[in-house]
Amino acid sequence: MKFIWLDTTRKAFDNIWSRHFSENEIVEYKLQLLNRIESKITLMQTSMPVNKSDWHDSYKIIVDKFVVYYSFSEDKNICYIEYFKHMSQVYDR
């Protein structure tokens, strides 16, 4: 399966940082997080739909306190990452 991150979700992912960790540790964490997100989506597929009308045909997972909304192409070969935020930033999702 191919994963495509929309521009806003890619920017949110790129902005992950912490003053408590080195740049190398942050890069390593981001790679691990990316793998966990893609693995969980591959495992869960469509089992957790988003129950909001403006997110029709989208699905939701939570990984490391990050909320991820995603959808699939019709043939399910492409997964679009549509929304990515840390739970502390989410108010009405």
SULFENTA-V774286 format. One record per backbone hydrogen bond with DSSP energy under -1.0 kcal/mol. NH is the residue of the N-H (numbers start at 1). CO is the residue of the C=O. E is the energy in kcal/mol with one decimal. If there is no record, write none. Layout:
# SULFENTA-V774286
nh:NH co:CO e:E
nh:NH co:CO e:E
This chain:
# SULFENTA-V774286
nh:2 co:77 e:-2.8
nh:4 co:79 e:-3.1
nh:6 co:81 e:-2.1
nh:10 co:6 e:-2.7
nh:11 co:7 e:-2.3
nh:12 co:8 e:-1.9
nh:13 co:9 e:-2.2
nh:14 co:10 e:-2.7
nh:15 co:11 e:-1.5
nh:16 co:13 e:-1.6
nh:21 co:18 e:-1.0
nh:26 co:22 e:-2.2
nh:27 co:23 e:-2.4
nh:28 co:24 e:-2.3
nh:29 co:25 e:-2.5
nh:30 co:26 e:-2.7
nh:31 co:27 e:-2.1
nh:32 co:28 e:-2.3
nh:33 co:29 e:-3.1
nh:34 co:30 e:-2.7
nh:35 co:31 e:-2.1
nh:36 co:32 e:-2.4
nh:37 co:33 e:-2.8
nh:38 co:34 e:-2.5
nh:39 co:35 e:-2.4
nh:40 co:36 e:-2.4
nh:41 co:37 e:-2.5
nh:42 co:38 e:-2.2
nh:43 co:39 e:-2.2
nh:44 co:40 e:-3.4
nh:45 co:41 e:-2.9
nh:47 co:44 e:-1.8
nh:50 co:58 e:-2.6
nh:55 co:52 e:-1.9
nh:58 co:55 e:-1.7
nh:59 co:70 e:-3.2
nh:60 co:48 e:-2.6
nh:61 co:68 e:-2.2
nh:63 co:66 e:-2.3
nh:66 co:63 e:-2.0
nh:67 co:85 e:-3.4
nh:68 co:61 e:-2.7
nh:69 co:83 e:-2.2
nh:70 co:59 e:-2.4
nh:71 co:80 e:-1.9
nh:73 co:78 e:-2.3
nh:76 co:73 e:-1.8
nh:79 co:2 e:-3.1
nh:80 co:71 e:-3.1
nh:81 co:4 e:-3.0
nh:82 co:69 e:-2.2
nh:83 co:69 e:-1.5
nh:85 co:67 e:-1.9
nh:87 co:65 e:-3.4
nh:89 co:86 e:-2.4
